[in-house]
Amino acid sequence: MASSSDTPTTIYPDEPPRRAAPILSIGPLAWVRQNLFRTGFDTALTFVAGALVIAGLWSLLLWSVAEANWFVITRNLRLFMLGSFQAEFQWRVDAAALVTTLVVGFSVAAWVRLNRFVALLLLLTALLIVLAPPLTYGLTPPASAYLAAGATPVASGSVTELPQPRLAFIARAGETITISLPTALQHDGGLLAAAGFMDRAAAAAVNNARNRAEAAARAAALQTQLANPELLTANQRTLFQEQLAALQVPPPVAETYALNQQAVTLQVLRGTTLEVLAETTLAPGDPAWRLTLPHDGWYVLAKSVAAEAAGLSLLQTTGIYPIIVRDISVALQGGGSRTAAEYLRINDDLEIVDAIPEIDGVALPFANIIDNQYRGHRPLRDYLRLHVAPFLQWSGRLLLPLLLAGVLGYALARYLLPPRRTYWAARLWFALPLVAWLLIYGIGGPLPISDTRRWGGLLLTLVLSAVGIIASFPLGVLLALGRRSHLPVISLVCTLFIELVRGVPLITVLFMAQLLVPLINPNLAEVDNVFRAMVGITIFSAAYLAENVRGGLQSIPHGQEEAARALGLNNFQVTYFITLPQALRAVIPALVGQFISLFKDTSLVAIVGLIDLTGVSRAVLAQTEFSGLQTETAVFIAVIYLVFCYAMAYVSRRIEASGSGAARRV
């Protein structure tokens, strides 16, 4: 019998090939399997939650694209950002924003490793802002406007609208307007599909078609139910029969008003002299009439039909868009100023200050946004052209300079000051609040003092938040140390202050700062409301922050203090070098949570008369042309708060990763 030592040895000169790990064991699919589909219950919960999220996001997307009126945002962006801040001082706010982003870029180079993905994302964002607007304008057709012509009134409910024979509008030199008499509107199906800016008469016709379609659909549903009597009880059958008898389906709107079945004579007049620039007659089925306008300013579109023609014509036009009216102050040559009306076209930045054309001393009706709102479900092309492209243009004017400033700060830290960039980054953050304050508020002389009563919008929200955070942090630390003091008087005073302030809501503190303090000392009535709000917010935040810091101090083992004193450190040195740094690192999540809450709570100053971001939304909604658009403004403000709050939370996570968070994970 052969022994094991006689077994020949086989030597493989090459290593066996390595096989890849199972695809469901590592990577994203493994995470999905482990966290979303680990058990049958997890799988069912994932599908239910996913369906709800997708349905909600899809509904939000459809509403945003097809129904929401974002003109309330794009036409009031400066108001949302700065309120009524003096226009002549706006460059100082811009300079403060540029300095801030420069410091942020410097700090990124000093403390954060910028990976290629983030750099690529920033580059793609810049390209999107620069290229998307011209591409959108070049690839998408202009939005349509529907204008009624004829002598037939249109009844809609209890209101009767009569087509306007003349309509004033504004345009740029070289722009082309197109006017057509589409045959698609000769039946109700074309009316139901129409979407664009519509005057009152055209909108009434479209609304009538939609109401008729709803009534017809309801009647068909009732007839279908009554066709199966065995499925209904006697009471249900009687109820459905009564509803069907009471339901009246009017004849088709297109037949009632003989839509687009008569020729329309059109004239375009110069707004200043009312001379006829061009004239034509459009019959149903004719190609669209195109006219290139010679100059910037007012024009008049005259629409008429033959005297014996009965019916209504709906003209589909491009280049004629609604107008917003604004009151502006115009300087006079001899000094002083006067108030004048400024006319702003809704879809772009065209501004005209000339007076509205008149006939026999009576101003002509013009295409104002109140009477010519966008109706119907907006297609994607109109959404991109009317809302996305203008918003990206405005964002480009704001974000591209900020992006360049951030890149400059990053380059300075990375290539010019590499050995001591962390040293300079820390000092820049200490100097930044003072520099930004001096730029925004002023110091006199070359930087005149700005009027704080005109601060508003996001500017006021950020200023109140920054002052509250910066001022409340040292005060809160002192209150926390004072409450733990062994001196009874100091401990009692700090405890009473903290409990008293924490026992009342922030709105009470703000009301006291605005109303009660001047009653106690009339001299304080001269202090600006903004400064009083800053004091109230700082005091309130400091009380809550003190308890967060005190919790961190109590988490430090007492043995560390005893060891530090055994080494000869005094009380100040023990607190400054040993306990306080550890306590602050331990409560970073609580501190940042407090700062995020403070940033959101600044919206309460709108109740005491300050026009912050929330207060601006009220001022915007008070405008007649944007009345009732609370949802759009609320969504826009929510996005702004989300961006800033997420940025603060992200910075908090980065700090934790370099401090107590990293230590706990070891």
C-alpha positions in Angstrom: 0.0 0.0 0.0 1.5 3.4 -1.1 2.0 6.0 1.6 1.0 9.6 1.3 4.6 10.6 0.8 4.6 8.7 -2.5 1.7 10.8 -3.9 3.1 13.0 -6.7 3.0 16.8 -6.1 1.3 19.0 -8.7 2.6 22.5 -9.1 0.5 25.2 -10.9 2.8 27.9 -12.2 -0.2 30.3 -12.7 -2.6 31.5 -10.1 -6.2 30.5 -10.5 -8.4 33.2 -12.1 -10.2 35.4 -9.6 -13.9 35.4 -9.8 -15.9 38.5 -9.2 -18.1 38.7 -6.1 -21.8 38.0 -6.6 -23.5 41.1 -7.9 -26.0 41.0 -5.0 -23.3 40.9 -2.4 -21.5 44.2 -2.9 -22.3 47.6 -4.3 -25.6 49.5 -4.7 -27.6 46.4 -5.5 -26.5 44.8 -2.2 -27.5 47.9 -0.3 -30.9 47.9 -1.9 -31.4 44.2 -1.2 -30.3 44.5 2.4 -32.2 47.7 3.3 -35.3 47.6 1.0 -36.1 44.0 0.2 -34.6 42.0 3.1 -38.0 40.5 4.2 -41.4 40.2 2.7 -42.7 43.0 4.9 -39.8 45.3 3.8 -40.6 44.5 0.2 -44.3 45.4 0.6 -43.4 48.5 2.5 -40.9 49.6 -0.1 -43.4 49.2 -2.9 -46.2 51.1 -1.0 -43.9 53.9 0.0 -42.3 54.1 -3.5 -45.8 54.3 -5.1 -46.8 57.1 -2.7 -43.6 59.1 -3.3 -43.8 58.7 -7.1 -47.5 59.7 -7.2 -46.8 62.7 -5.0 -43.7 63.8 -7.1 -45.6 63.2 -10.3 -48.5 65.3 -9.2 -46.2 68.1 -8.0 -44.4 68.0 -11.4 -47.6 68.2 -13.4 -48.8 71.1 -11.3 -45.5 72.9 -11.6 -45.3 72.5 -15.4 -49.0 72.7 -16.5 -50.8 74.9 -13.9 -48.6 76.9 -11.6 -48.2 80.6 -12.3 -44.5 81.2 -11.8 -44.7 84.8 -13.0 -45.3 85.7 -9.4 -41.7 84.6 -8.7 -39.9 85.6 -11.9 -41.4 89.1 -11.9 -40.6 89.8 -8.2 -37.2 88.2 -7.8 -35.5 91.4 -6.6 -38.3 92.0 -4.1 -37.9 88.4 -2.7 -34.1 88.9 -2.5 -33.7 92.5 -1.2 -37.1 93.8 -0.4 -37.2 97.6 -1.1 -33.5 98.0 -0.4 -32.1 101.2 -2.0 -31.2 100.6 -5.6 -28.2 102.9 -5.5 -26.7 100.8 -2.7 -27.4 97.4 -4.3 -23.8 97.1 -5.4 -22.8 96.9 -1.8 -25.0 93.8 -1.2 -23.5 92.3 -4.3 -20.0 93.0 -3.0 -20.9 91.4 0.3 -22.1 88.3 -1.5 -19.0 88.1 -3.6 -16.7 88.4 -0.6 -18.7 85.7 1.2 -18.4 83.3 -1.7 -14.7 84.1 -2.0 -14.2 83.1 1.6 -16.2 80.0 1.1 -14.0 79.0 -1.9 -10.9 79.7 0.1 -12.2 77.6 3.0 -13.0 74.7 0.6 -9.4 74.6 -0.5 -8.2 74.9 3.1 -10.4 72.3 4.8 -12.2 70.2 2.2 -10.9 68.1 -0.6 -12.9 69.0 -3.7 -13.5 65.8 -5.7 -13.9 65.7 -9.4 -17.6 64.9 -9.2 -18.3 68.2 -7.4 -16.1 70.2 -9.8 -17.9 68.6 -12.7 -21.3 69.4 -11.2 -20.4 73.0 -10.8 -19.1 73.2 -14.3 -22.3 71.6 -15.7 -24.4 74.0 -13.6 -22.6 77.0 -15.0 -23.0 75.6 -18.6 -26.7 75.1 -18.0 -27.2 78.6 -16.8 -25.3 80.1 -19.7 -26.5 77.8 -22.6 -30.1 76.9 -21.5 -31.8 80.2 -22.1 -30.6 80.9 -25.7 -31.2 77.3 -26.6 -34.7 77.4 -25.2 -35.5 80.6 -27.0 -34.0 79.2 -30.2 -35.7 75.7 -30.2 -39.1 76.4 -28.7 -41.9 78.5 -30.4 -43.3 81.6 -28.7 -46.3 81.1 -26.5 -49.7 81.9 -28.1 -52.2 84.5 -27.1 -55.9 84.3 -28.1 -57.7 87.5 -28.7 -61.5 87.7 -29.5 -62.8 89.7 -32.4 -66.4 90.4 -33.5 -69.5 92.0 -32.2 -71.1 89.0 -30.5 -71.0 89.1 -26.7 -69.9 85.9 -24.9 -71.9 84.9 -21.8 -70.2 82.9 -19.1 -72.2 82.3 -16.0 -73.5 85.7 -14.8 -70.8 87.6 -16.7 -71.0 88.7 -20.3 -67.8 89.7 -22.2 -67.6 91.7 -25.3 -64.6 91.5 -27.6 -62.4 94.6 -27.6 -62.1 96.3 -31.0 -58.7 97.8 -30.2 -55.9 96.5 -28.0 -52.7 98.3 -27.1 -49.5 96.3 -26.6 -45.7 96.9 -26.4 -42.9 95.4 -28.5 -39.3 95.7 -29.4 -37.9 96.9 -32.7 -37.4 94.0 -35.1 -39.8 91.7 -33.4 -42.3 89.8 -35.5 -45.9 89.3 -34.5 -48.0 86.6 -36.2 -51.8 86.5 -36.3 -53.9 83.6 -37.6 -57.5 82.5 -37.7 -57.1 78.7 -36.9 -59.7 76.4 -38.2 -59.0 74.0 -35.3 -61.1 76.3 -33.1 -64.2 75.7 -35.3 -65.1 72.8 -33.0 -65.1 72.3 -29.2 -62.2 69.9 -29.3 -59.9 72.7 -30.5 -61.2 75.0 -27.7 -60.5 72.4 -25.1 -57.0 72.0 -26.3 -56.2 75.7 -26.4 -53.6 77.0 -24.0 -52.1 80.4 -23.9 -52.7 84.0 -22.8 -56.4 84.9 -23.4 -58.5 88.0 -23.1 -61.7 87.9 -21.2 -64.0 87.1 -24.2 -61.7 84.3 -25.4 -61.4 82.9 -21.9 -65.2 82.9 -21.6 -65.6 80.9 -24.7 -63.0 78.4 -23.6 -64.6 78.1 -20.2 -68.0 77.5 -21.8 -66.5 74.6 -23.8 -64.9 73.1 -20.7 -68.1 73.4 -18.7 -70.1 71.8 -21.5 -67.6 68.9 -21.7 -67.9 68.3 -18.0 -71.7 68.3 -18.2 -71.6 65.9 -21.2 -69.3 63.6 -19.4 -71.5 63.6 -16.2 -74.6 62.9 -18.3 -72.9 60.0 -20.1 -71.8 58.6 -16.7 -75.4 58.8 -15.4 -76.8 57.2 -18.5 -74.3 54.3 -18.2 -75.4 53.7 -14.6 -79.1 53.9 -15.5 -78.5 51.4 -18.3 -77.9 48.7 -15.7 -80.9 49.0 -13.4 -80.3 45.6 -11.8 -77.2 47.1 -10.1 -79.1 50.0 -8.6 -81.5 50.3 -5.7 -84.8 52.1 -6.2 -83.6 55.1 -4.4 -80.4 55.3 -6.4 -82.3 54.9 -9.7 -84.6 57.7 -8.7 -81.7 60.0 -7.6 -79.8 59.4 -10.8 -82.9 60.1 -12.9 -83.5 63.4 -11.1 -79.8 64.4 -11.6 -80.0 63.5 -15.3 -83.2 65.5 -15.7 -81.7 68.5 -14.0 -78.5 68.3 -15.9 -78.5 70.5 -19.0 -76.0 70.0 -21.7 -75.9 73.1 -23.9 -75.1 72.9 -27.6 -71.5 73.0 -28.7 -69.9 76.4 -28.1 -68.3 76.5 -31.6 -71.7 76.1 -33.2 -73.4 78.6 -30.8 -70.9 81.4 -31.6 -70.0 80.3 -35.2 -66.4 80.3 -34.2 -63.8 81.4 -36.8 -66.3 81.3 -39.7 -66.1 84.9 -40.7 -63.2 87.0 -42.0 -61.5 89.6 -39.7 -59.9 92.8 -40.8 -56.7 93.7 -38.9 -54.8 96.9 -38.6 -51.6 97.6 -36.6 -51.2 101.2 -35.7 -48.2 103.1 -34.3 -48.9 103.9 -30.7 -47.7 107.6 -30.8 -49.4 108.8 -33.9 -52.0 106.1 -34.5 -51.0 105.9 -38.2 -51.7 102.6 -39.8 -48.5 100.5 -40.3 -50.1 97.5 -41.9 -53.5 96.2 -42.7 -54.9 92.8 -43.9 -58.0 90.7 -43.9 -57.8 87.1 -42.6 -60.3 84.5 -43.7 -60.7 81.0 -42.1 -57.9 78.8 -43.4 -55.6 81.6 -44.6 -51.9 81.4 -43.6 -50.8 83.4 -40.6 -50.1 87.1 -41.1 -46.6 88.2 -40.1 -45.5 91.8 -39.4 -42.1 93.0 -38.3 -42.4 96.0 -36.0 -40.1 99.0 -36.6 -39.3 100.5 -33.1 -39.6 100.0 -29.4 -42.8 101.2 -27.8 -46.5 101.1 -28.0 -48.6 99.6 -30.8 -52.4 99.2 -31.3 -54.1 96.1 -32.8 -57.5 97.0 -34.4 -59.9 94.1 -35.0 -63.1 94.3 -37.0 -65.6 92.1 -38.8 -68.2 93.0 -41.5 -71.2 94.7 -40.1 -73.6 91.9 -41.1 -71.3 89.1 -39.8 -72.6 87.3 -36.8 -70.4 85.2 -34.7 -67.1 85.2 -32.8 -63.5 84.9 -34.1 -60.6 83.8 -31.9 -57.3 85.1 -33.2 -54.2 83.1 -32.3 -51.2 85.5 -32.0 -47.6 85.5 -31.0 -45.6 88.5 -30.0 -48.5 90.2 -28.2 -48.1 89.5 -24.5 -49.6 90.8 -21.2 -48.2 93.8 -19.4 -47.6 94.6 -15.7 -47.9 98.2 -14.5 -45.5 99.6 -11.9 -45.2 103.0 -10.4 -41.7 104.5 -10.5 -40.1 107.8 -9.4 -38.8 109.9 -12.3 -36.2 112.7 -11.6 -37.1 116.2 -12.9 -34.6 118.5 -14.5 -35.1 121.3 -12.1 -34.9 119.0 -9.1 -37.4 116.8 -7.3 -39.2 113.9 -8.8 -42.6 112.7 -10.0 -44.4 109.4 -10.1 -44.8 107.7 -13.5 -46.2 104.4 -14.7 -43.8 101.8 -16.0 -45.1 99.1 -18.3 -43.3 95.7 -18.1 -43.9 92.9 -20.5 -44.6 89.7 -18.5 -42.5 87.3 -20.5 -39.2 89.3 -20.6 -37.6 92.5 -19.4 -39.0 94.9 -21.9 -39.9 98.2 -20.1 -41.8 101.1 -21.6 -42.4 104.4 -19.7 -44.3 106.2 -22.5 -48.0 106.9 -21.9 -50.7 104.5 -23.2 -52.1 105.5 -26.7 -55.3 107.5 -26.5 -58.2 108.2 -28.9 -60.2 111.4 -28.2 -58.5 111.8 -24.9 -59.4 108.3 -23.7 -56.7 105.7 -23.0 -57.1 102.5 -25.0 -57.4 99.2 -23.3 -54.1 97.4 -23.2 -53.0 93.8 -22.7 -52.7 93.8 -19.0 -52.0 90.6 -17.1 -55.2 90.9 -15.1 -57.4 90.5 -18.2 -55.0 88.4 -20.2 -53.9 85.6 -17.9 -52.6 82.3 -19.1 -55.4 79.8 -19.5 -55.4 76.0 -20.0 -52.9 73.3 -19.3 -49.5 74.7 -20.2 -47.4 72.5 -22.5 -43.7 71.8 -21.7 -42.4 74.2 -24.4 -44.4 77.1 -22.9 -43.2 76.2 -19.4 -39.5 76.2 -20.6 -39.9 79.5 -22.5 -42.0 81.5 -20.1 -40.6 80.4 -16.7 -37.5 78.3 -16.9 -35.5 80.4 -19.3 -36.2 83.8 -17.6 -35.4 82.3 -14.2 -32.1 80.9 -15.5 -31.2 84.2 -17.0 -31.7 86.0 -13.7 -29.9 83.2 -11.9 -27.0 83.6 -14.3 -26.7 87.3 -13.5 -26.5 86.3 -9.8 -24.8 83.0 -9.6 -22.1 83.2 -12.3 -20.3 86.1 -10.5 -20.6 84.2 -7.2 -19.2 81.1 -8.8 -16.3 83.0 -10.3 -15.6 84.5 -6.8 -15.6 81.1 -5.3 -13.2 79.8 -7.9 -10.9 82.7 -7.3 -10.9 82.1 -3.5 -10.2 78.4 -4.1 -7.3 79.3 -6.4 -5.8 81.8 -3.9 -5.8 79.2 -1.2 -4.7 76.3 -3.4 -1.9 77.9 -5.4 -0.8 81.2 -3.7 -1.1 80.4 0.0 -0.8 76.6 0.3 1.4 76.5 3.4 -0.9 78.6 5.7 -4.2 78.4 4.0 -6.0 77.0 7.1 -4.5 79.8 9.2 -5.8 82.4 6.8 -9.2 80.7 6.3 -9.9 80.9 10.0 -9.1 84.6 10.2 -11.1 85.3 7.1 -14.2 83.8 8.7 -13.6 86.0 11.8 -13.3 89.1 9.6 -16.2 88.2 7.2 -19.2 89.3 9.4 -17.6 92.7 10.0 -16.8 93.3 6.4 -20.3 92.2 5.2 -22.0 94.4 7.9 -20.0 97.4 6.9 -20.8 96.9 3.3 -24.5 96.4 3.8 -25.1 98.9 6.6 -22.4 101.4 5.8 -20.1 103.6 7.8 -20.7 107.1 6.4 -18.6 108.9 3.9 -17.8 106.7 0.9 -20.3 104.1 2.3 -23.4 106.1 3.4 -25.7 104.5 6.0 -28.4 102.5 4.4 -32.0 102.7 5.6 -32.7 99.6 7.6 -36.5 100.3 7.2 -36.1 99.3 3.6 -34.2 96.0 4.3 -36.3 93.1 3.4 -36.6 89.7 1.7 -33.8 87.1 1.9 -31.4 89.9 2.8 -33.1 90.7 6.0 -33.6 87.0 6.8 -29.9 86.3 6.4 -28.8 89.4 8.4 -31.1 88.6 11.3 -30.0 84.9 11.3 -26.3 85.8 11.0 -26.4 88.4 13.8 -28.5 86.0 16.0 -26.1 83.1 15.5 -22.9 85.1 15.9 -24.1 87.1 18.9 -26.0 84.4 20.7 -23.1 81.8 20.6 -20.7 83.6 23.0 -23.6 84.8 25.2 -25.0 81.3 25.4 -21.6 79.9 26.4 -21.3 82.5 29.1 -24.8 81.8 30.4 -24.0 78.0 30.5 -20.8 78.6 32.4 -22.5 81.0 34.7 -25.3 78.6 35.5 -22.6 76.0 36.5 -20.7 78.6 38.5 -20.0 77.9 42.2 -20.9 81.6 42.9 -24.5 81.6 44.0 -25.4 85.1 42.7 -24.0 84.4 39.2 -25.6 81.0 39.0 -29.0 82.4 40.2 -29.0 85.3 37.8 -28.1 83.1 34.8 -30.6 80.4 35.8 -33.4 83.0 36.1 -32.5 84.5 32.8 -32.4 81.2 31.0 -35.7 79.9 32.5 -37.5 83.2 32.0 -36.6 83.5 28.3 -37.2 79.9 27.6 -40.6 80.1 29.2 -42.0 82.5 26.6 -42.4 82.1 22.9 -40.2 84.0 20.5 -43.1 86.1 19.2 -43.5 87.5 22.8 -39.9 88.5 22.9 -40.2 90.2 19.5 -43.3 92.1 20.6 -41.6 93.2 23.8 -38.6 94.5 21.8 -40.9 96.3 19.3 -43.6 97.7 21.6 -43.0 97.4 25.3 -39.3 98.4 25.5 -40.0 101.9 24.0 -42.8 102.3 26.6 -40.4 101.6 29.4 -37.8 104.0 28.0 -39.0 106.4 25.3 -35.5 107.0 24.2 -35.4 103.5 22.9 -38.2 104.3 20.4 -35.5 106.0 18.3 -33.7 102.6 17.8 -34.5 101.0 14.4 -36.9 98.1 14.5 -34.3 95.9 12.8 -31.9 96.4 15.7 -34.5 95.7 18.3 -35.4 92.5 16.5 -31.8 91.5 16.4 -31.5 92.0 20.2 -34.7 90.0 20.8 -33.6 87.1 18.6 -30.1 87.0 20.1 -31.5 86.9 23.7 -34.0 84.2 22.8 -31.4 82.0 21.0 -28.8 82.5 23.7 -31.1 81.0 26.4 -31.7 77.8 24.4 -28.1 77.6 23.3 -27.0 77.9 26.9 -28.8 74.7 27.8 -27.3 72.8 24.9 -23.8 73.9 26.0 -24.6 73.0 29.6 -25.6 69.5 28.5 -22.3 69.1 26.8 -20.4 70.3 29.8 -22.2 67.8 32.0 -21.2 65.0 29.7 -17.5 65.5 30.4 -16.2 63.1 33.1 -15.3 64.9 36.3 -12.0 63.1 36.4 -10.7 65.2 33.5 -11.1 68.4 35.6 -9.4 66.8 38.5 -6.5 65.6 36.4 -6.2 69.0 34.8 -6.1 70.7 38.3 -3.5 68.1 39.4 -1.3 69.3 36.6 -1.5 72.9 38.0 -4.2 74.4 35.6 -6.5 77.0 37.1 -10.2 77.1 36.6 -10.0 79.3 33.4 -7.4 77.1 31.8 -9.4 73.9 32.7 -12.5 75.3 31.1 -10.8 76.9 28.1 -8.5 74.1 27.2 -10.1 70.9 28.6 -13.9 70.9 29.2 -15.3 73.5 26.9 -13.8 72.3 23.6 -15.0 68.7 24.3 -18.4 70.0 25.3 -18.8 72.0 22.1 -17.8 69.1 19.9 -20.2 66.8 21.7 -23.2 69.1 21.1 -22.5 70.1 17.5 -25.7 68.5 16.3 -27.8 70.3 18.9 -26.0 73.6 18.2 -26.6 73.4 14.5 -30.1 72.3 15.0 -30.6 75.4 17.1 -29.1 77.6 14.4 -31.3 76.0 11.8 -34.4 76.6 14.0 -33.3 80.2 14.5 -32.9 80.7 10.7 -36.5 79.5 10.2 -37.9 81.4 13.2 -36.8 84.7 11.8 -40.0 84.5 9.7 -41.8 85.6 12.8 -40.5 89.2 12.4 -43.1 89.6 9.6 -45.7 89.7 12.4 -44.1 92.7 14.0 -43.9 94.8 10.8 -40.5 93.7 9.3 -40.6 92.6 5.7 -38.5 89.5 5.7 -38.8 86.7 3.1 -42.2 85.7 4.4 -43.3 89.3 4.7 -42.3 89.9 1.1 -44.6 87.1 0.0 -47.5 89.0 1.5 -46.6 92.2 -0.3 -46.3 90.3 -3.6 -49.7 88.6 -3.1 -51.2 92.0 -2.4 -50.6 93.0 -6.0 -53.8 92.6 -8.0 -52.2 90.7 -10.9 -50.8 88.0 -8.5 -53.7 87.7 -6.1 -54.4 84.1 -5.0 -51.0 82.6 -5.9 -50.2 81.6 -2.3 -49.1 78.1 -3.3 -46.5 79.2 -5.8 -44.9 81.7 -3.3 -45.0 79.1 -0.5 -43.2 76.5 -2.6 -40.6 79.1 -3.7 -39.9 80.2 -0.1 -39.9 76.5 1.1 -37.2 75.7 -1.5 -35.0 78.7 -0.3 -35.3 77.6 3.3 -34.5 74.0 2.3 -31.4 75.0 0.5 -29.9 77.0 3.3 -31.0 74.6 6.0 -29.4 71.7 4.1 -26.2 73.6 3.6 -26.0 74.2 7.4 -26.7 70.6 8.1 -24.0 69.5 5.6 -21.4 71.8 7.2 -22.4 70.3 10.6 -21.8 66.8 9.3 -18.4 67.8 8.0 -17.4 69.3 11.3 -18.6 66.2 13.1 -16.5 64.0 10.8 -13.4 66.0 11.7 -14.2 66.2 15.5 -16.2 64.1 17.9 -18.0 62.2 15.2 -14.7 60.8 13.9 -13.5 60.0 17.4 -16.7 58.0 18.1 -16.4 55.9 15.0 -12.9 54.8 15.8 
